[in-house]
Amino acid sequence: MKKLLIAGTMALALAGCSEYSRSDRAVGGGLLGAGTGALVGGLATHSAGGAVVGGVLGGAAGAIIGAETTPHACRARGRDGRLYAVQCP
């Protein structure tokens, strides 16, 4: 049980380091949140219903958090070699 919680925490921490687009981060966050929520809900209630509710709530929360934590400091390199700010995808 302890190992599973540690692995889940590490996965969530690493997911926050991704620099993909907003929609990619929403999907990744939703998947991680749904898996974690289902696991916690199932363990807390010892029922499939608890796992389903935890998965739905975790997935929604993960998608929102993933989308909202997208970095907004996108940079591109021009032909002259200098970096400049661009709109993030």
Buried (B, 14 or more C-beta within 10 A) or exposed (E): EEEEEEEBEEEBEEBEEBEBBBEBBBBBBBBBBBBBBBBBBBBEEEEEEBBBBBBBBBBBBBBBBBBEBBEEEEEEEEEEEEEEEEEEE
